[in-house]
């Protein structure tokens, strides 16, 4: 299986990401669980945020993903970027749920910043870094340096990284490449660690953010 043959390399170094993954199969997810302990399920996500159970009446239907649709890609993102501790994973899930409005959105609608998006709701500047990263270190991610250079505006650039595999991968990439100094605190599951992470992503805690993080941490494991 492809995931197992490249697992050691992936976990050894974030920069070793070698291939684009297709939509993961159930057997792929079993392999992830057995090898890394990073299997997050739809039931886990729904427990944290019940609004993710359905996309019925979603305001942006093309952008909405249910927990069942999202969970495999979230699990793959942990594997891709070496996010192995539960505390880190829980924080990433909480952040994505908040920023994407319960996985209902993949781009900024309020107030509508052009080019801001992914499930991490990254700014265009970070989307450019993300696209360049994938084009540079990944041999088959579906993103080339030429495509990045040819992206005519922030919206075109966002389209490159807003496929499901990379949209749900953005939070893990950001933690691994931009916020390495807060990872120990997240792994420890402390309030201080959570607040340091929010500061690193350029935001601050509020009641909803804290509630999502607390609900994720309360699970203890996936």
C-alpha positions in Angstrom: 0.0 0.0 0.0 1.4 3.4 -0.9 0.9 5.0 2.4 2.8 2.3 4.3 5.7 2.3 1.8 6.4 6.0 2.4 5.3 6.2 6.0 8.8 6.2 7.6 10.1 8.9 5.3 7.0 11.1 5.9 7.3 11.0 9.6 11.0 11.6 9.6 10.7 15.0 7.9 7.9 17.3 6.9 10.0 18.3 3.8 10.0 14.7 2.7 6.3 14.8 1.6 6.7 12.8 -1.7 3.3 12.2 -3.3 -0.2 13.4 -3.7 -2.7 11.0 -2.1 -6.0 10.0 -3.8 -9.1 9.9 -1.6 -8.1 7.5 1.2 -9.8 4.2 1.3 -11.0 2.5 4.5 -8.0 0.2 4.4 -5.7 3.2 4.1 -7.3 4.6 7.3 -6.8 1.3 9.1 -3.1 1.4 8.1 -2.8 5.0 9.4 -4.3 4.0 12.7 -2.1 1.0 13.1 1.1 2.9 12.2 0.6 6.3 13.7 -2.5 6.5 15.9 -3.9 9.3 13.7 -7.2 7.9 12.8 -9.9 10.5 13.4 -13.4 9.4 12.6 -16.6 11.2 11.5 -18.1 10.3 14.9 -15.2 12.1 16.6 -15.8 15.3 14.6 -19.6 15.2 15.1 -19.0 14.8 18.8 -16.9 18.0 18.8 -19.2 19.9 16.4 -22.7 18.3 15.7 -23.3 20.8 12.9 -20.8 18.8 10.8 -23.2 15.8 10.5 -24.9 17.2 7.4 -24.5 19.7 4.6 -28.3 20.0 4.2 -29.2 23.7 3.6 -25.5 24.7 3.6 -25.2 28.3 2.5 -22.3 27.4 0.1 -23.2 23.8 -0.9 -20.1 23.4 -3.1 -17.8 24.2 -0.3 -19.5 22.3 2.5 -18.1 18.9 3.6 -19.7 16.6 6.2 -17.7 15.0 9.0 -17.7 11.8 7.0 -16.2 13.5 4.0 -13.7 15.5 6.0 -12.3 12.9 8.4 -10.2 10.9 5.9 -8.5 14.0 4.6 -7.9 15.3 8.1 -6.3 12.0 9.0 -4.1 12.1 5.9 -3.0 15.6 6.8 -1.7 14.4 10.1 0.3 11.8 8.4 1.6 14.1 5.7 3.0 16.6 8.1 4.0 14.5 11.0 1.3 15.6 13.5 1.4 12.6 15.8 0.2 13.8 19.2 -3.4 14.0 20.2 -3.1 17.5 21.6 -1.8 18.9 18.4 -4.4 17.1 16.3 -7.2 18.3 18.6 -6.1 21.9 18.3 -5.9 21.7 14.5 -9.4 20.2 14.3 -10.8 22.9 16.6 -9.2 25.6 14.6 -10.4 24.3 11.2 -13.9 23.8 12.5 -14.0 27.4 13.7 -12.4 29.0 10.7 -14.5 27.1 8.2 -17.8 27.6 10.0 -18.3 23.9 10.8 -16.7 22.8 7.5 -19.4 24.8 5.7 -16.9 27.1 4.0 -13.6 26.8 2.1 -13.1 30.5 1.3 -13.7 33.7 3.1 -17.2 35.1 2.7 -17.4 37.5 5.6 -16.3 40.1 4.7 -15.2 38.3 1.5 -11.4 38.7 1.3 -10.4 37.6 -2.2 -8.0 34.6 -2.1 -8.4 33.9 1.6 -9.5 30.3 2.2 -8.8 26.6 2.8 -10.2 25.0 5.9 -7.6 26.9 7.8 -8.9 30.1 6.2 -5.3 31.1 5.3 -4.4 34.6 4.0 -3.3 34.8 0.4 0.3 35.3 1.5 0.3 32.0 3.3 -1.5 30.3 0.5 1.4 31.4 -1.8 3.9 29.9 0.7 1.8 26.7 0.9 1.5 26.4 -2.9 5.2 26.9 -3.3 5.9 24.3 -0.6 3.8 21.7 -2.3 5.2 22.5 -5.7 8.8 22.2 -4.4 8.8 19.2 -2.1 6.0 17.1 -3.5 6.6 15.2 -6.7 2.9 14.5 -7.5 0.7 16.9 -5.6 -1.0 18.3 -8.7 0.6 21.7 -8.1 3.7 22.8 -10.1 5.9 25.8 -9.8 4.7 27.0 -13.2 1.1 26.9 -12.1 2.0 28.9 -9.0 3.8 31.5 -11.1 1.0 31.7 -13.6 -1.7 32.2 -10.9 -3.0 35.6 -12.0 -4.5 36.7 -8.7 -5.1 35.5 -5.1 -8.3 33.8 -6.1 -6.5 31.7 -8.8 -3.8 30.9 -6.3 -6.4 29.7 -3.7 -7.9 27.4 -6.3 -4.6 25.5 -6.5 -4.6 24.7 -2.8 -8.3 24.4 -2.1 -8.8 20.8 -3.3 -10.0 18.6 -0.4 -6.6 17.0 0.2 -4.8 20.3 0.5 -7.6 22.4 1.9 -7.8 20.1 4.8 -4.0 19.9 4.9 -3.4 23.6 5.4 -3.7 23.7 9.2 -1.2 20.9 9.6 1.2 22.5 7.1 0.9 25.8 9.0 1.6 24.2 12.3 4.6 22.2 11.0 6.2 25.0 9.1 5.2 28.3 10.9 4.4 27.4 14.5 7.0 24.8 15.5 7.7 26.7 18.7 4.2 26.0 20.1 4.0 22.3 19.3 5.2 21.1 22.7 2.5 23.2 24.4 -0.2 21.8 22.2 1.0 18.2 22.7 0.8 18.8 26.5 -2.8 19.9 26.0 -2.5 23.0 28.2 -4.5 26.2 28.0 -1.3 28.1 27.7 -0.3 25.9 24.7 -3.6 26.5 23.0 -3.4 30.3 23.5 0.2 30.3 22.2 -1.0 28.5 19.1 -3.8 31.0 18.5 -1.3 33.8 18.8 0.9 32.1 16.3 -1.9 31.9 13.7 -2.7 35.6 14.4 -5.9 35.4 16.4 -7.1 35.3 20.0 -9.3 33.0 22.0 -13.0 33.5 22.3 -15.8 31.4 23.8 -16.5 29.4 20.6 -12.9 28.7 19.9 -12.3 27.5 23.4 -15.5 25.4 23.4 -14.4 23.6 20.2 -10.9 23.0 21.6 -12.3 21.8 25.0 -14.7 19.4 23.2 -11.9 18.0 21.1 -9.5 17.6 24.1 -12.3 16.0 26.2 -12.2 13.0 23.8 -8.7 12.1 25.0 -8.0 10.1 21.9 -9.5 9.3 18.5 
